[in-house]
Amino acid sequence: MILKIKKNTAFIASSLPILLSFAGCGGLVRGDIADAPETTTSGKILSLAVLAPSGHNTQPWTVRMNSATEWVVGWERTRSLPAVDPENRELLLSIGAFCEAASVAASAYGFSADIRTVAKTNFDDRLVELRFAQSTPSGSMIETLKKRRTIRKGIRPQTISSADREFISKNVRAKIFFFDRDSAQGRVIEKAVFESNVVQANRIEAVKELSAWIRWNDAEAARMRNGLTPESMEITGFPGLYVRHFYKPQDVLTDSFKQSSIDTVKDSLSSYGCWIVIVTDDSSPKELVSAGGDFLRIGLAAQQRSVAIHPMTQPLEEIGFSEKLTSDLGIKKPIQFILRAGYAGAYSDPASVRMNIKDVIK
Ligand SMILES: Cc1cc2nc3c(=O)[nH]c(=O)nc-3n(C[C@H](O)[C@H](O)[C@H](O)COP(=O)(O)O)c2cc1C
């Protein structure tokens, strides 16, 4: 979710001296809270694994290290999203992205990772066992892991070239569809994304949950190190300055915020190249973890080709949309991700914050 901030001009005028004193200062970004480098290989791998994407950036993963090479990945209840993700479907996808990031990081240090989903349900304490074994180091993707980010603004209207589509889908195990924005299927997805966003913006539990995960000011972002920040939502410049200093959690519950959210979705849908849809055989924990891994790989490949990836998950969260989409698109299997995509206007350094790994280890 990203926001278009409507400026209250009278208020801004009266606050101008304060605002000017902050002018030019961007909000907190990931690099501002960098930790000291890890010294052990497992610490290095874990500090790269946590760069994985997660819904609302809750970073729901936990790790128990039975040994440096045997990890058990679980989840933290207080970092789940019951209002928008009551079945923990998206949580399992985030866990899959985390495990894949661990695997990609490990390969740079000469280890291969076996990712074994052990969960029978999406709510089991133990979700995945990760085992690392020595192998020949493969080309390092560490820089790409560090640079990957969600891009929501400034996506160009051109579609993604067939060479880049091939590159992006290369290592994907799930079924992946590309639908151009102006195709019949593209229009069906666009309509579902817009309408589901309107439904969600009116669903108070979802809005309250979102509000609890937005870190409006830098001090809170630096303390919590998770959730969405103005910079990560690409609210920069003057609007960023304004929200960082004056926005409060309760502002998210107002009608003007609701309208801003809907306007932002309209803006997003006015420029992009195509939709990427990820589909699995079923929605078992194993398939979800695997699809989360695919999502990470898509993000890494996209980063290398300056392609922006913006998940727009609301049709998969609001009742009725998913079933209608699978039927309208003629896809008979469950959709796990709907990604707005296209060439990025700018690929700036990642802004979203990450927790310290000591708070991830159980
Ligand atoms: C399962 C899942 C669902 C997501 N859904 C959305 C979404 O609906 N809208 C959005 O703007 N971002 C969505 N995201 C992106 C996250 O907000 C983003 O990964 C997180 O804030 C961390 O930022 P980063 O990807 O730049 O590292 C989703 C990510 C995941 C893994």
The ligand as a MOL file (V3000), in Angstrom:
LIG
                    3D

  0  0  0     0  0            999 V3000
M  V30 BEGIN CTAB
M  V30 COUNTS 31 33 0 0 0
M  V30 BEGIN ATOM
M  V30 1 C 3.3430 -12.1320 0.4340 0
M  V30 2 C 3.6090 -10.6860 0.1410 0
M  V30 3 C 2.5570 -9.8220 -0.1410 0
M  V30 4 C 2.8080 -8.4680 -0.4110 0
M  V30 5 N 1.7500 -7.6490 -0.7370 0
M  V30 6 C 1.9820 -6.3330 -1.0160 0
M  V30 7 C 0.9070 -5.4800 -1.4050 0
M  V30 8 O -0.2520 -5.8910 -1.5020 0
M  V30 9 N 1.1780 -4.1890 -1.6930 0
M  V30 10 C 2.4720 -3.6780 -1.6130 0
M  V30 11 O 2.6590 -2.4910 -1.8810 0
M  V30 12 N 3.5130 -4.4820 -1.2640 0
M  V30 13 C 3.3040 -5.7900 -0.9620 0
M  V30 14 N 4.3460 -6.6090 -0.6390 0
M  V30 15 C 5.7240 -6.0510 -0.6010 0
M  V30 16 C 6.1510 -5.7600 0.8330 0
M  V30 17 O 5.4630 -4.6560 1.3730 0
M  V30 18 C 7.6550 -5.5270 0.8520 0
M  V30 19 O 8.3050 -6.7100 0.4520 0
M  V30 20 C 8.1790 -5.1270 2.2170 0
M  V30 21 O 7.6620 -3.8890 2.6030 0
M  V30 22 C 9.7110 -5.0520 2.2400 0
M  V30 23 O 10.1580 -4.1550 1.2560 0
M  V30 24 P 11.1840 -4.5780 0.1220 0
M  V30 25 O 10.5020 -5.5840 -0.7530 0
M  V30 26 O 11.4730 -3.3030 -0.6110 0
M  V30 27 O 12.3830 -5.1740 0.7720 0
M  V30 28 C 4.1370 -7.9690 -0.3750 0
M  V30 29 C 5.1920 -8.8550 -0.0950 0
M  V30 30 C 4.9430 -10.1940 0.1520 0
M  V30 31 C 6.1030 -11.1210 0.4260 0
M  V30 END ATOM
M  V30 BEGIN BOND
M  V30 1 1 1 2
M  V30 2 1 2 3
M  V30 3 2 2 30
M  V30 4 2 3 4
M  V30 5 1 4 5
M  V30 6 1 4 28
M  V30 7 2 5 6
M  V30 8 1 6 7
M  V30 9 1 6 13
M  V30 10 2 7 8
M  V30 11 1 7 9
M  V30 12 1 9 10
M  V30 13 2 10 11
M  V30 14 1 10 12
M  V30 15 2 12 13
M  V30 16 1 13 14
M  V30 17 1 14 15
M  V30 18 1 14 28
M  V30 19 1 15 16
M  V30 20 1 16 17
M  V30 21 1 16 18
M  V30 22 1 18 19
M  V30 23 1 18 20
M  V30 24 1 20 21
M  V30 25 1 20 22
M  V30 26 1 22 23
M  V30 27 1 23 24
M  V30 28 2 24 25
M  V30 29 1 24 26
M  V30 30 1 24 27
M  V30 31 2 28 29
M  V30 32 1 29 30
M  V30 33 1 30 31
M  V30 END BOND
M  V30 END CTAB
M  END
